[in-house]
Amino acid sequence: MSAAPDPSPATDLGDSAIRHLLSAVQQALDLSGVGPVRDELACLRLLELRTRIAVASIARLIADPHSDALDYMSEGDHILHQLADLPSAPSGVR
């Protein structure tokens, strides 16, 4: 008797796709490289924007049970492109 295959899509994904997505999420949530923080409120707003970007990508992947490695890579790229459009320092956030 053989065991039933695990239906989770993560088992079928390439390690590089998952690593790429997780790296992008980490970059979104890490404010250490955004420059000097003078205004705590502006910093929190920037973190909120960056968090929304990451959460939206994760939600899209979770919502599609057929997400594959290409989807994970695409969402990782999407996060990185969205981050590039944000201000590089919290002072530029309104």
C-alpha positions in Angstrom: 0.0 0.0 0.0 1.5 3.3 -1.0 1.2 6.6 0.8 -1.0 9.3 -0.7 1.0 12.1 -2.3 1.2 15.3 -0.4 -1.2 17.7 -2.3 0.5 20.9 -1.1 2.0 22.9 -4.1 5.1 23.8 -2.1 6.4 20.2 -2.5 6.5 20.6 -6.3 8.3 24.0 -6.3 11.9 24.4 -7.0 14.1 25.5 -4.1 15.2 28.6 -6.1 11.6 29.8 -6.6 10.9 29.6 -2.9 14.2 31.2 -2.0 13.6 34.0 -4.5 10.1 34.8 -3.0 11.4 34.6 0.6 14.3 36.9 -0.2 11.9 39.4 -1.7 9.6 39.2 1.3 12.6 39.7 3.6 13.8 42.7 1.7 10.2 44.2 1.9 10.1 43.8 5.6 13.7 44.8 6.4 14.1 48.6 6.8 17.8 48.4 7.7 18.9 49.6 4.2 16.4 52.4 3.7 18.6 55.2 5.1 18.5 57.3 8.3 15.3 57.3 10.3 14.5 60.7 11.7 10.7 60.5 11.8 9.3 57.4 13.4 5.8 57.9 11.9 7.3 58.1 8.4 9.3 55.0 9.1 6.1 53.2 10.2 4.3 54.3 7.1 7.1 53.0 4.9 7.0 49.7 6.7 3.3 49.5 6.2 3.6 50.1 2.5 6.3 47.5 2.2 4.3 45.0 4.3 1.2 45.5 2.1 3.3 44.7 -1.0 4.6 41.4 0.5 1.3 40.4 2.0 -0.6 41.0 -1.3 1.9 38.7 -3.2 1.6 36.0 -0.5 -2.2 36.2 -0.6 -2.2 35.8 -4.4 -0.1 32.7 -4.1 -2.3 31.2 -1.4 -5.5 32.0 -3.3 -4.3 29.9 -6.3 -3.9 26.3 -5.3 -2.2 25.7 -8.7 0.7 28.1 -8.0 3.9 26.8 -9.4 7.5 27.8 -9.4 7.0 30.4 -12.1 4.2 32.0 -10.0 6.5 32.2 -7.0 9.3 33.7 -9.1 6.9 36.2 -10.6 5.6 37.3 -7.3 9.2 37.6 -6.0 10.0 39.8 -9.0 6.8 41.8 -8.4 7.7 42.5 -4.8 11.2 43.7 -5.8 9.9 46.0 -8.6 7.3 47.5 -6.2 10.0 48.1 -3.6 12.1 49.9 -6.2 9.3 52.4 -6.8 9.1 53.3 -3.1 11.2 56.1 -1.5 14.6 55.1 -0.4 14.2 56.9 3.0 11.2 57.2 5.3 11.3 61.0 4.9 9.8 60.6 1.4 6.7 58.9 2.6 3.5 60.8 3.2 
